[in-house]
């Protein structure tokens, strides 16, 4: 269970992505009673997921591998799982109310997105060379090979940045084949940011804050 770093604590602290108004992205009607997929992470970085593969059976996937869980029960707020195989008996709570993945009071991860299908309703797919400024919905950024945070489109024209410093809202001003152009809303309102998928940078004018590490559409 790993940690990552941050974004715009630089000149203009340009900051803002799975979410505006402190909600889990996707759909408000998704609860512990009907959720089928939970994507988790820390400091704005997606690090893994839990997915229901069949009734009563879940699989966790992350950089350490794939792990099987049995569903013990559900309620409106949570899904309660117990690990199978190695470390059998280890219990996990997917708490959609608090937006955490935890065991008791110990929180492992923040829930970033949820879905009532095995694939998210706005399932981000790796770009594989096909994502561009016109269709990108998620940008993961960092520097020197270290992931620092994300920008995520939460609704048409609305983006949220998430990193270790918090959550920041942006309004989309335009797109072209190469880039998405954003302007910050709220604190430091008016600060402009360019997500440049051609140069693979996050910048303001000629000043590059971060490198784009991965994109999803």
N, C-alpha and C positions, 0 to 999 in steps of 0.2 A: 504494500500500500504506500504509494510514493507521493512526493510533493513536487510542486513546480514553483515558478517565480511570478513576475508581474509585468505591467505595461506602463502607461504614460504617467510616471512620476518625474517626467522630464520637463523641459521648458514650459509647455502649456498644459501639462498633465492631461493630454488628450486621452480620454478613457470612456468606456461604455460597456460577451455572450456569452447556459438550455432554460435574468429574464425579467422584463419590465413588470413593475407593480408587484414584485415579489411573488410571482406565480410560477408554477412549473409550466414549461412550454408544452405545447400541443393543445390539450382541451381540458376545460374546467370540469367536465363531467367524469373524467377518469379518476377512479378512487381505488382503494384497496380491494374493493369487491369485484372490479372488472379489469384491472390492469394486467397486461400480459408481457410488457417489456419495460425495463427500467434501465436507463443509461446514467452512469454515475461518474463523478470526478472530483477534483479539488482545484481550487484557485483558477477556475475557468477552463481547466484542461480535462477533456474526456479521457478516462482511464479504463473503463470497462462497462460491462452490462450484465443484467440478469434477464433471461428470456424464458417464458413458459413454453416448453416444447410439446407438452401434452398435459391433460388434466392431472394435477398433483405433482408434476415434475418440472423442475427448473434447471437451467444451465447458466452458470456464470462464466464469462469470458473476459480475460484481461491479459496483460503482457506476461503473466506467469503461467498461463495455460487455460484449460477448461475444467470446470468443477461442477459436479452434479449435486442438486439439492432436492429434498422432498418437501412438498408444501404441507405444513401442519394445519394451518387454518388461515382465514381472512376475516377482516372486518372492514368498515367503511374507510378507516384510516390506513390500514397496513396489511401486508402479507407476511406471514411468519414461516420461515424456512429452517430446515435442519440439514446439515451437510452429510453427504454419503461418501463412502470410500475413505481416502486419507482424511484424518481429523473428523471422522464420523461422529455425529452428535453435536457438533458446533452449531449454535443457533444464530440466525440472522433475521433482523426485522427490516423490511422495506417499508419505511414510514413515509407515506405520501403526504401526511399532514404536516410533519416537521421538515419534509424534504431531505431525509437522511437515510443512509444505510448504516445500521448500528447493531450492537449486541448490548442489551441493557442500556446503560447510560453512556456507553463508549461509542462515539460516532466515528466510523471509518471514512465515509464519503458523503458528499452532497449529491442528492438526486438532481440531475440536470434536465433530463427529458423523460417523459413517460408515454406509453401507448397502450391502447386497448386491443391492439393487434400485435402479432409477432414481429411485424415491421412497423416502425413509427409512421404516423400519418404524414409527417414531413421528413421521412427517413433521409438523413444526409448520406449521400453516396460518395465514395472517394472520386476525386475528379478524373483520374486516369487520363489526363490531357484534355478532357472535354469541358470541364467547368471554365467559364470565362466571366467577364464582368456582367454579362446580361443574365446569367442564370445562377450565379453563386449564391448560396444561402448561409454558408458558414466558413469562416476563415480562422485558422489556428496560427498564432504568431509566436515569435521568440527571437533569440539571438544566440549565436555561437552554438547552435545545436540544442539549446535548452528552451523548452516550451514555456511561454510566459502568460498566455491568456488567449481569449477568443472573441471574435465578433460573430453574432448570430442574428439573422433576420427573424424576428418574432412575429411580424405581420407585414403586409405590403407597406413599404415606405418606412418601416420602423426597425431599427437595429439596437441590440444591446451588447455592450462589451462587458466581459467579466474577467477579473484577474484578482490577485491577492489583495488589492486595494479596495475591491468592492465591485459594484455594478453601476454602469453608466449608460445613459440613453442617448441615442443618435437618431436623427431624421435623415432619410435618404433624399439627396437632392438630384441625383441623376446616375445613369449607367451608360457605359459603352462597351465595346467588345473587350477592352482591356481592364476597365476599372469600375469600382463603385465609389461614388462621391457622397460623403456623409458630413453632417453638421451636428455639433453637440447640442443637446437640449438640457436645460437646468443649469447646474453650476458650470461656469465657464462657457455659457451658451454662445454659440456662434463660431466656436473653434472648428475648423474644417479638417477633415481627414480623408485621405485617398487610399482605398484598398486597391493596390495596383497589381493585378494578377499577371500582367505581362512582365514587369520587372521583379515581381514577387517581393514587393515591399509595402509597408504601411508608412505613409509619409504625409507631411504638410508642406506643400510647395516642393522645394528641393531638399528639405530636411527629412532624412529617413530615420524613423524611430525603430522599426523592427523589420525583420525578414518574415515573409509568409512561409510557413512550414508545410501547411496542408490546407486544401480547400475541398468543400463539399457542395453539392448542388441538389 
